[in-house]
Amino acid sequence: MRSLKRNDWVNILKILATIIASILGTLGVESFDSSKFGF
């Protein structure tokens, strides 16, 4: 298994943040602001 490069981790974190944001949005958490994380 090849080692993950730093760029791969950035992409993974962005995907996770997007998933979390969509879950929170589905739960009706309107106070959640994804712009705080720079995505």
N, C-alpha and C positions, 0 to 999 in steps of 0.2 A: 504494500500500500504506500503510495507516494505521499511525501509530506506536503501538507497544505501550505501554500504560499500566503503571505500577508494579504494579498489581494483577494484570495479565496475566502478568507475569514471576513473581510469587509463585505463581500457579497452575501455571505451566509447571514451576517448580522442584519443587513438591510432586509433580507427576505424574512427573517424572524420578526423584525420590527414591523414590517408590513402586515404579517399575519396577526401579531398582537394587536396592532391598531385596528384591523378589521374586526377582530373578536370583540374588542372593547366597544367599537362602534355598533356592533350587533347587539351588545348588551345595553346600549343606550347611554354610554358614558360620553356625554357631549362635552364635558370639561377637558377631555383628553386632547392635547394639542401636539400633533406629531412634529410640528415645526420646531419644537424645542430640541429635537434630536438632530435636526439638520437634514432630515430625509424629505 
